[in-house]
């Protein structure tokens, strides 16, 4: 008798991704441009704390200046290359969100954020995160911070494809993407 193997689809639709996410709330899923899935297990306490702080600092500034909207790591953004990514924190400038975005609870946001923050947790590969940041920039993200807690540094990615490495003592800037937003890197390390 022939054994049956579960055949997984080579392409996961938005609906598939939403369904898997709702059935597995302890995990985060992202879809790559080639249709394959990335599964991210829950982070530990320090990483979760730093993600929350990054989002809170960003949210406080954006709301105080009425610059746009901030999103948490549970938000999926469908990038132009069809990948669905969930940065640890994201900002979308006022007027860029699609009409009715806030009425579509179970749909991904169909655009690249203006600004993203990714914080490396213990299980994250630095090279994989660098590739993810490059993908964000290639798909229209204007500014990205990759916080590397393990090496006490940050990498800032820009739309012009420049990348600057900063030491733990640096003060990171939202530059012209999140005007006036400044944050001592040490707060996220």
Buried (B, 14 or more C-beta within 10 A) or exposed (E): EEEEEEEEEEEBEBEBBBEBBEEEEEEBBBBBBEEEBBEBEEBEEEBBEBBBBBBEBBBEBBEEEEBBBBBBBEBBBBBEBBBBBBBBBBBBBEEBBEEEBEEEEEBBBBBBBBBBBBBBBEEBEEEEBBEBBBBBBBBBBBBBBBBBBEEEBBBBBBBEEEBEEBEBEBEBBBBEBBEEBEBEBEEBB
